[in-house]
Amino acid sequence: MKPTNYYLFDFMDFDADLQRDESLWKAYKPTRVIAVDGDIHIGVPFQKQVLDNDMAADTSVPREEYTLIIRQYEPGILRLFIGFGEKQITDESEILQFSERIKKMPLSVNYENGEYTITDECGIKRAVVNVKAPELDRWSDLQPDPQDTLDIRLYPDGKREIRLAAYDHFSPPRYDAFPLGFCKLDGHKERATMSFECKLDECFAGTGERFAKMDLSGQTFFLKNQDGQGVNNRRTYKNIPFYLSSRMYGVFYHTCAHSKLSLAGFSSRSVEFLSDEAMLDVFVIGGDTVEEIIRGYRDLTGYPSMPPLWSFGVWMSRMTYFSADEVNGICDRLRKEHYPCDVIHLDTGWFKTDWLCEWKFNEERFPDPKGFIQDLKKKGFRVSLWQLPYVAEDAEQIDEARENEYIGKLTKKQESEGSNFSALDYAGTIDFTYPKATEWYKSLLKRLLDMGITCIKTDFGENIHMDAVYKGMKPELLNNLYALLYQKAAYEITKDVTGDGIVWARAAWAGCQRYPLHWGGDSCSSWEGLAGSLRGGLHFGLSGFAFWSHDVPGFHTLPNFMNSIVADDVYVRWTQFGVFSSHIRYHGTNKREPWFYPNISDIVKRWWNLRYKLIPYILRESEKATKSGSTIVQALVFHHPEDKVCWHIDDEYYFGDDMLVAPVMNSEGIRTIYLPEGSWVNLFTGEAVEGNRWLKDVEVPLELMPVYVRKGAEIPVYPELVDCTDDMDMSKVKTIVIDDSFKGIEL
């Protein structure tokens, strides 16, 4: 009888109809639990299962035993590792970057009454392994009892319990989740799964830039980076193998393999993880606050660095500017009409041919690029440049890249038939697993940075040529990791040349938070696009990233992708959202400069001026985020994880620790606002309001936005109007105290 995909076969991507030999192996009760050099080694036997809905041990095949390692770290992090005899536990990884706070804590084990209790050197319980037998107390030639399973309770911070999903089944042979298991295909171990027990009211967040509701419970995600093509679907540019639970723990899966994560989706009793690599390296992080849990994740994978002051100003862009004269005209008008701005971004049109990335200026339209860049710098404008990590067939560098194997190598057959990669027909992906290719790429950027360019837009990087051969890694493992290697290279050369560590990136994987900053991709210029962007930013901030932006007022238009006009109210409301984001950049498929929207340009200018007024506050909160688990755009659960309402709010957020922002996302100018516990003061009117309540159907004129500040907060502001951050003298910063005398900030 073949399985009908009712049970675990479905989650495990198991196909019993294959002509190839595919098998599913289940973990059973441990055979040993011993201390080895401060770690705990658990002998876990696995048995092949009969391919039937009523799974049972196939005793015609010998069991296989592998070692599950438990390791404890300060502060409150417990690690589970199993390599199935092929991989060893290691701290050497592009993803991992342990902080000085990570200290291994020696563990010991004691057996009593059918349980192994694992404790640290202070006697604090960190795990309990249950080996009590339901019917059979040992393996034998008889059929192992189906109740026999791997039952482990974890206490990463010594307080809260996280348990492997040992008993997620209808009846013992019919499993919805395995605590631990793997698949074989043609005799080779191919996939591995681990599941944790979840509670009926448990909520989840994180997993990357997820364009979904706040509580991700009930959903299953494929952790596979791809071009999201918008912010209102299941695809995403930034998958992060980390989730946060309302039970105040987080789990980080140390992998770059394509994976599946089900947050009470396939089974409402379990969080199930499936890796396309037969290895599991899982860090369980406990904490009393969300900030503490996210800081634990950063302790493992690295902290964000501080972006430069000028990056917090306004960035102006569109797709695209085509000449030095056009750019100078835009910049001159920004200064003449006193729209404060710090960065001008050149997108796809600065090359000889639009979109044909050759890392060189068009000599006809930009005859003196260095002089052009330096002249803009004298006016207070930094220049950012678009490029991507692929070499096109017609690019000047294609022969050099192929001959030196700087791009992934295709077979002769693939070269002759063509590689099925994208509509833009790029011939190859730069191979950042090859040090010589990385240095070559850096040399291309260095020539531009030496001219005075201050930032590289590291666009794309979600997809690579999957049919190519790369020097250091199989494409199936490189695809997700690629964003990290790509952005690291651009960040490092930018910092080396300019002194400022910054990129403008779209893709991300675990560890990319070390190389800020990231933006939200190709959103639609609509209310749905605005809402989807914010949802993505909230989950991204709960995934370890401090700095995040988005295209104001959305990237593309509807119904015409390039040429439909952005509505005035969408432009204003998205501007307000941008002002209260870590960074603010205008970009899109058609004109984005405010004077092309004359009915609202005055409102826009006032909001830009407010942005510069708030830069001292943004700097303070940003510095804090680089040293903790904080972020700039914070979901309400960041401060109120105990408030069940907050686990369902994805249209409000904290901006830093002291401001609560409720963007308006409709043309009626009406929204309902939830104020969490605390005393709040309206930023613009000074009106005081007590929290833990709803404000129903609040009318909000287009020129205003609901922003509340914690009562008693001290907000540093810049007291004068400026044209750019170069004009700022930080000794002039004033502090506004939000007390009974505060009457609001005038726009």
N, C-alpha and C positions, 0 to 999 in steps of 0.2 A: 504493500500500500504506500502510495506517495503522499507526502505531507500536503495539506491544503492551505498552508500559510495562515493558519489560525493563531499560531503561537510564536515561539521565538524564531522560527525559520524566517519569518517576515523581517524582523528587525535585523537579523544577521545577514540580510541580502543572500539568503540561502536558496539555491536553485537545484532541487533534487532531480530535475528533468535533464540536467546537463549530461552529456555523454561522458564527461570526464569524471574522475573519482573525487567527489567532494564529501567531506565528513565533518560532523560537529562533535566537539569534545567538551564534556562538562567536568567542572571541578568537584571533587568529593572531599570528605573529611580529612584533615591533615594527618600525616603519619608522624611528624615530628615538629616540635617548636623549640628552638635552641637559640642561645645568644652567641653571636660570633662578632668579635671586635666591636662591641657596642651596638650592633644591629641585631635584629631578630630574624632568623631564617626559618621559614615555615615550609615544610615539605608538603606539596599539594599534588595528590594523584589526580590524573585526568583519565577519563574513559570515553572512548568513542560511543556515540549514541546510535541506536537503531533508527533508521529513517522512517519514522512513523509519527503520527500525532501523539500516540502514547509512547513517548521516548523512554528508552531503557538502555542500560549498559549493554553494549555489544561485546560480550566476554570472549568472542572468538578472536578478538584483537587484543594484544597485551596492553595493559595500562601504561601510561607514561607519567613520570613524576618530574615536576619542576619546582624551583625554589622561589617562593614569594618573600621578598625582603621588606621589612618594616624599619624605617629610620626616622628618628625624631630630631627636630631642629627647634632652637629658639628662633623666633618667638611664636609658639603655638602652631607649628607646622609639622604634619606627619606625612611621610613619604611611603608610598607603596610601589614596589618595582617587581616586575616579572618579565624576563627576557626569553622564556621558553627555550632555554638552552643555547640560544644563538646570539643574544645581545647581553652585555654586561652593564651594570649600573655605573654611571659616570656623571661627573659635573662639567665635563668638557662639552660645550654645546654653544652654537651661535645664539641660541635662544636664552640660555641661562646666563645670568650675571649676578652672582650672589653678592649681597651687601655684607658689610661688616657685622650686621646684626644676626646673620645666619650662622649659628653655631650648632654643631652636632652634639646631641645629648646622649650619652651612653645609656642603653637600655638593658634591663635584666628581666628574667621570666621566672614565674613560680607556678607550679601546678597544684591544684586542689579541687576536689569534687567535680572532675570532668571539665575544668576550665583552666586555661593558661592565662594568667594575669601578667601583663607586661607593664613595668613601671620604669620611671627614670631614676636618676641617682638621688633625687629628693623624695622618692617614694610615691610620686604622683602617678596615678593610673593613666596609661596612654592607649592601651588596647586590651581586649579580652578575646581569646580564641576559644570557642566552645567546641569540645570534642566529645560531648556526651552522645552515645549511640542510641538511636531510637529502637532498633531491633538487633542489628548486627554490630558487634564491637570491633570488627576487623574485616579486612578484605579476605576473601576466600575464593575458592573455585565456584562457589555458588553465585547467583545473581546478586550484586550489591543492592542494598535497600535504596529505593528511589528517594527516600527521605534524607539519605546521607548527603551532606552538603558542606560547603565552606561558610561558616558562620562566625564573623568577626565584628566586634564592636570597637569603634575608634573614638579616642578622646584627644584630639590634636592640641587643644588648649587646656586639657586636664579637667574640663567642665562639661561641655555639651557632647552628646553622644551622636555619632554618625555610624550607621550600621550598613554592612553589605547586604544586598537584597537576597537573602538566603532562601526565603520562602515565598517567592512571588510565582505562585502556580494555582491552577484550578484544582487539579488533583496532582499528586507528585509527578506523574509522567508528563503532564501537560504544563509546560513552563512558559511564562510570559517574560521572565528575565532570569539570567544566570548571575550569581555573584562574581563568577569568573569562568571564562571559557574561551575556546579558540576554534578556528576552522582550518581544515587542511584541504588543499586542492592539488590533485595529482601527487600526493605524498608530501607536499611542502606546506608548512604553516603559513597561512595567508592573512588571517584577520583575528582580532582578539577583542573580547568584551569584558567590561566590569560594570557592575550596577550597585547603586546605593539605594537603600530604602528611603522613601519619602512619605510625608504625612499628608493627611487628607486636606489640610488647609494651607499647605506649604506653597509659597510663591517663589518665583525665580526671575532673575534679570541678568544682564551681561551678554556674553557670547560674542561680543563684537558690536559693530554698527548695525544693530538689528532694527529693521523698519517695521516693528510690530508693537503691539500693546505693551504696557509696562510689565504686567505679569505674564511671563512666558510659559507658565504652567499649561500642560496639555499640548505643547508643540514639540515638533522634532525638526532639527536643523542639520543640513549637510555642511560640515565645516570644510568647504572647498571654495577658495577665492575665485571669483569670476567677475567680469564686468557686470555691475549691477544694472546698468541701463535704466537708471531711475532710482527712486527711493520709496516706491510703493509696492514692492514685490518681495518674494522670498530670496531672490538673488542678493548677494552683497559683496562689496569690494573688500570688506574688512571682517574676516572671521577670526575670533579669538577663542582658543580652547579653554575658556574660563567661565564659570558661572557663579553667581551669588545667590544664596538661599535666605529666605526670611527667617530660617532657624539660626541665622548668624554663623554661617560657615561659608567658605568658598572652596571650589575645587578647580585646580589647574592641571590640565593634561599636557604633560611635556612631550609634544610630538609635532611634527610637521606633515604627517601623513593625512591624506583625505580621511575624514572621520564623520561619524554620525552621532549626534547628541540628542537624546530624547528626554525632555524634562517632564516626566509624568505624561508622556504622549502615547507611546505604545502601550504602556501600562501605567495606570494612575497610582500604582504602589511603588514605582521605581524611577530613578534617574539612570538611564542606560547609556553607555558610551561604547561605540564600536570604532576601532581603528583598522584601517586597511593595512597596517603593519603589525606583525605578530610580536608586539612588545607593548607593555603598559608601564608608564612612569607617571604616577599620579600623586599630586601634592594636595593634601586636605588641610585647609587653613581655618582655624577658629579665631574668634574675636568678639569683643563686647560691642564694637561699633562697626559700621560699614567701612569707615575710614581705616580702622585697624586691619580689617580683612584685606582691603585693597592694598594697603601698605605691605602686608605679607606677600601678596603677589608681586609687588615691585621689588621686595627684598630678594625675590627669586630671579626676576627677569630684567631688573634695572629700573632706575628712576628717570623721569623726564629731565632734560636739561632746560635751562632758562633761555627762552628766545630773546633776541635783542629788543631794545626799547622801540626802535622804529617799526618793528613788525606789528605792534599793537595799534598803530594808526590805520587809516583807511587805505585799502588797496583798490586801484581802479584798473579794470580790464574789460575786454569783450573778446569774442572769437570772430575777428581778430583785428589788430592794427597791422597795416601793411607797409608803413614807411616811417622814416624819421620825421618827415614833415607832419604827418598825421599825428604822431605821438606828441611832438612839440606843440602842436595846436591845442591838443587836449590839455596838456600840462599848463600851458600858458593861461588858458581860460580858467582852469581850477584855481590858479594863483590870483588872477585878475579879479575873479568874483568871490575870492576868499572861501572856497570850499576846502577845508583842511584835508590834506592827503599826503601820504608818505611813500607809497609804492605805485609804480606804473608797471603793469605786467604785459609782456608781449607773448601772445599765445602762438598759434600754429603758423602765422604768416611772416615770420622774420627770416625765413629761409629763401633760397632761390626759387623754390616751388612750394606753395602752401602744403603743409602736412609732410613734406619730404624732409625728414629730420637728418641733417648733415652737420649739425653743431657749428654752422657758419652763417654769418649775416649775408643777406642779399646785397651784393656790392653796388647795385644800381639804386636800390631804394634806401639803403643805409650806407652811403659812400664812406663815411668816417665813423664807424661804430664806437671806437674808443672816445673820440671827441664828443659824440652824441651822448654817450653814457655819462661822461664827466661833466658836461654842461647841465644835464638833468640833476646830477648830484649837487651842483652849486645852487640849484633852485630848491633843494631839499627833497628830491625824488630819488629813491632807489629803484633799480630796474631788476625785475624778475623775468626769467625766460622759461618758456615751455620746451620740453623735449620728452623723449620716451626711451625705453631700454631695448629697442629693436632696430635692426639695420635693414633698410629697404633694398630691394633688388637694384633700384636705380641710384642708390646713394653712392656718393664719392668714395666712401670707406668700405664698400662691400668686398672688393677683392682683397684688401688688407685684412679685413675681418675673417674672411674664409681661409686665406693662406696661413694665418697665424692661429686659427681656431679660437678666435675671440668670441665667436658665436657658436651656439650648439650645432653640432655637426649632423647633417642629414646624410642618409645613405645615397649612393648614386641613383638608385631607383627613385627615392623620394625627391631628389633634386630634379630628375627628369620628369617625374609626374607632377611635381609641385606639392608644396606642403599645405595641408588644409588648416590654416591658422586663423585668418580674419579677412574681412572685406578690404582691409587696407593693404593686404598682400606684402607683409614684411617678410623678408627672406630668412631672417634668423634672430634669435634671442641672445643678447649678450650673456656670456657664461660667467656669472659672478662666483661660481665655484672654482674658477681658474684664476689664480692671483695675477697672472700676466694680463688677462682680459680685464680684470678690475683696474689695474694700473693704467691700461690703455684707455678705458672709459674715463678715469679720473683726468688723464691728460687732455681729453677732448673738452672737459668742463674747465680745466685750469686755464686754457687759453681765453675762455670767456670771462672767468672770474678775474683774471689778470687785467682785463679791460676795465673792470669796475662793476661787473654784474654782482649782485648781492644775494640772489636766491635762485635756485633751480627748482622748477616745478617738475617733480618726479612723477609724472603722469603715468597711467597704466601700471603694469607690473602684476596685475591679478592673474593674467594668463601667460603661459609660455608655450613654445612649440613642444607639444607632448610627444611628437614623433622624432625628436632629435636626441642625440647623445651628448651628455654634459660630462665634464672632466671629473667632478667630485661627487656626483649624486644622480640617482635615477630621477627622471622627470616627475614620476609620481610622488616623490618626496620633496622635490625642489619647488613644485608649483606653489605651495603655500608659503614656503620659506623665502621665496624669491623676493618678495617685497622687502623683507628685512635686509637681505644682502645688497639689494639695489639702493635702498635709501641710506644705508650705512655708508656706502661708497660716496654718494653725492654729499651727504652730511659731512663726512670727514674731509673731503677736499675743499668744500666751502669753508669750513672752520679753519683749515690750514692756511688758506689764502686770505680770507677776509677777517678772521677772528670771531665771526658770528656762526654759531651752530644752528642751522635752520635749513629745512627743505619745505616744499609745499606738496604733500603726498596724498595719493588717493587710496592705494591699497594698504593693507596692514595685516600682520600676524603678530603673535606674541613676541614681545621684545621691541617692536617698532616704536613704542612710546618713548624709547631712549632718544629718538631722532625726530623731534617735532618739526613741523606740525602737520596735521592731517585735515583734509576737508571732505565734505560729504558727498562728492560725486555729482552726477548729472540729474539734478532734480528738475521737475516741471515747475514753471512759473505759475503756480496755482495754489489754492488753499490746501489741497491735498498734498502738493509738493512741500509746502511749508510744514505741515503737520508731520509728514513722513521724515523730513529732515530732522526735526526736533526729536522724534522718537529715536532715530538713529544716534543722535548725539547723546541722549540720555543713557542708552545702553552702552555706548562707547565709553562714556565717562565711568560707568560701573565695570568696565573691562580693563582698567588700569591706565587709561589715557587721560592726560591733564589738559591738552590743548587740541581744540577742534573748531573747525569753521565750516562754512557752507557758501554756496554761490548766492549772492543777493542780486536780484530778487528771484532766484531760480535760474537754472541753466538754459533750458529750452522752453519753447512756447507751443501751445496747441490752439487750433488744429494744425497750423503750419509750424513745423519744427523750428525753422529758421526765422520766419518773418511775421508771425502774429505779434501784435503789440501787447506788451505787459500792461495789465490794468493798473491805474494809478493807486488804488487802495492796496493791491497786492505789493506794489513797489514800496509804499510807505510802511505797511505792516511788517514786511520782510526786513526793511531797513531797521525798524525798531528791534526786531529779533537779532539782527546783526550787531547792533550797538551793544547788546547784552550777550555777546558771545566772546570767546577768548580772543578771536581775531575776526576781522570784517573785510571781506573782499567782494567787490562787484564784478560779476562775470556772466556771460551768457552768449547766446547765438546771435543776438542783435544788439543795438545800442543800449548802453547801460548808464551813460553819463546823465546826471540829474537834469541838465537843462533841456534834454529831449522830453522831459515830463514837466512842462512849464506850470501846470496847475498845482503841482505839489513840490516844486523845487525848493521853495522857501522852507517848507516843513522839513524836507530832507536835510537842508543845510543846518537847521537848528539841532537836528538829531546828531549830525556829524560833530557839531560843536560840543554836544553833551558827551559824545564818545571821548573826545580829547580831555574834557573836564574830569572824566572818570578814570583816566589812565593811571594816576597814582594808586587808586584803589585796585585796579586790575593788576598792576605790578605787585602790590602787596600780596594779593591772593595767589598770584602765579608763583612768587617766591615760596610761599607756603606749600604749594602743590608739588614743587620739585624736591621737597624734603619730607614728604608725608605720603598719605594715601589720598589726599584731597584732589579735586579737579575743579575746573572753572564752571562748567555747565553741569550742575548737580541735580539728579533726580531727587524728588522729595524724600524718598526712602533713605537717602544718604544721611539725613538728620533725624528721620522719624521712622525707623524700621518697625517699631512696635505699633504704628498707626496703620491699620489694615486699609484704610481709605487710600493712603499714599501709594500702596502697591498697585493701585489701579488708576493713577493719574499720570498721564503722559503728555499733557499740554501745558504744564507749568514746570518751573524749575527754580532752584537757587542759582544765583549768579555770584560765585564765591560763597562765603559763609554767612553773609549778612543781608543779602538782597533776595527777594522773592519776585519772580517775573511771571506774568501770565499773558502771553502774546494773544492778540486778537486774530482770529483765523476765519473771518467771514466778512461779507460786505455790509452786513447790518450794523456792525460796530457794537455788538452785544455779546457778552459772555458771562458765564457763571464761574466764580472763582472759589477755590477751596483754600482757606487760610489754616495751616496746621497750628498746633499748640504754640502759644507765645503771644507777646504783645507786638503789634505791627503798626508801622506809620507809613502812610502814602508818601512816596518820594516827591510827588509834585504838588500835593496840597497840604501836607503836614497833618492830615487827619489820622487820628489814632484809632485802631481797631483791635479788639481782642480776637485771638485765633481759636482754633478748634471749632470752626463754623464755616458754613457756605454763604457766599454773597451771591444771591440769585439775580440773573439778568441785569448785570451792571452795564449801563450805557457808557461807551467809551468813544469820544470824538476822535476823528482820524488823527489829529495832531498829538494825541495822548496815548498812553499805554499803561496798563495796571502794573505798577512796580511798588513793592512794599519793602521797608527796611526794618530790621529788628530794632525795637526800642532800646536805647542805650548804646547802640553801635556807634563807632567812630569811623567816619568815612573820609579818607584823604582825597582831596580834589585839587585840580589845577584852576586857579582863580581867573585866568586871563584867556582871551581868544588867541589862538595860534594858527599858523598855516601848516605846520608840520611839527613833529617832535623835536626837530633841531632847534626850534624856537623856545623850547621849554627849559626853564631854570628851576630845577627841583627844590631849590632853597625857598621858592615862593609857594610851595604846596601848603594848603590850608586844610585843617581838619574840621569837618562838620560833625557835631555831636547830635545824635537823634534823640532829643529829649523834648520836654514840654514846650520849650521855646522854639523848636524847629517848625518853620512854616512852609517848608517845601522848597525844592529847587525850581527856578524859573527856566523854562525852555527858551 
